[in-house]
Amino acid sequence: GSTARADGPTARTDGGGGDLAAAPVVVGTVLRAVLDEEAERVRREWAPREARQRAHADALARSLAEAEAEAAAEIGAASTRAAALNRSLRVEHAQSVALA
């Protein structure tokens, strides 16, 4: 066994395999690498789905914009027809009053 005192600078606390103080750093580094690799795998796996969903959402937004534009045009046309009908009714009313 080692003749170094347990509190001395050469004390071994891990059976001779190195300084245990470094273990959390090593474990953290390895864990970070594994997590980064897993995150990248998930990103690669989900990227096509996300792109499809984004394209679908964009298509829905375009369809909604087209429907809104069509509705606005129909409302405008109906308003124009209503204004023309209103003018026509006023003219007819004025004529009927004049004839009375």
C-alpha positions in Angstrom: 0.0 0.0 0.0 0.9 3.6 -0.2 3.0 5.1 2.6 1.6 8.6 2.0 -0.5 10.1 4.7 -4.2 10.3 4.0 -4.1 14.1 4.1 -0.8 14.5 2.2 -0.4 15.9 -1.3 0.1 12.4 -2.8 -2.8 10.9 -1.1 -4.9 8.6 -3.4 -8.6 8.5 -2.7 -9.7 6.4 -5.7 -7.6 3.3 -5.6 -4.8 4.7 -7.7 -6.7 5.6 -10.8 -6.4 9.4 -10.6 -7.8 12.3 -8.7 -11.4 11.9 -7.8 -11.8 15.7 -7.8 -11.7 15.5 -11.7 -14.4 12.9 -11.9 -17.4 15.4 -11.9 -15.7 17.4 -14.7 -15.1 14.2 -16.7 -18.6 12.9 -16.1 -20.0 16.4 -16.9 -18.1 16.6 -20.1 -19.1 13.1 -21.2 -22.8 13.8 -20.2 -22.7 17.0 -22.2 -21.4 15.2 -25.3 -24.1 12.5 -25.0 -26.8 15.1 -24.5 -25.6 17.2 -27.4 -25.5 14.1 -29.6 -29.0 13.1 -28.5 -30.3 16.7 -29.1 -28.8 16.7 -32.6 -30.4 13.3 -33.3 -33.8 14.6 -32.2 -33.4 17.8 -34.2 -32.6 15.7 -37.3 -35.5 13.4 -36.7 -38.0 16.2 -36.1 -36.8 18.7 -38.7 -38.8 17.2 -41.6 -42.0 17.0 -39.5 -41.5 20.6 -38.4 -40.9 21.7 -42.0 -44.1 19.9 -43.1 -46.0 21.6 -40.3 -44.6 25.0 -41.1 -45.5 24.5 -44.8 -49.0 23.4 -43.9 -49.4 26.4 -41.6 -48.2 28.7 -44.4 -50.6 27.1 -46.8 -53.5 27.6 -44.3 -52.5 31.2 -43.9 -52.4 31.8 -47.7 -55.9 30.1 -48.0 -57.2 32.3 -45.2 -55.8 35.4 -46.8 -57.4 34.4 -50.2 -60.7 33.7 -48.5 -60.6 37.1 -46.7 -59.8 38.9 -50.0 -62.7 37.1 -51.7 -65.0 38.0 -48.9 -63.9 41.6 -49.0 -64.5 41.7 -52.7 -68.0 40.1 -52.3 -68.8 42.6 -49.5 -67.6 45.5 -51.7 -69.7 44.3 -54.7 -72.8 43.8 -52.4 -72.3 47.3 -51.0 -72.1 48.7 -54.5 -75.2 46.9 -55.5 -77.0 48.1 -52.4 -76.0 51.7 -53.0 -77.2 51.4 -56.6 -80.5 49.9 -55.5 -80.8 52.7 -52.8 -80.3 55.4 -55.5 -82.9 53.7 -57.7 -85.4 53.5 -54.9 -84.9 57.2 -54.1 -85.4 58.1 -57.8 -88.6 56.0 -57.9 -89.8 57.6 -54.7 -89.1 61.1 -55.9 -90.9 60.3 -59.2 -94.0 58.9 -57.3 -94.1 61.9 -55.0 -93.9 64.2 -58.1 -96.7 62.4 -59.8 -99.0 62.5 -56.7 
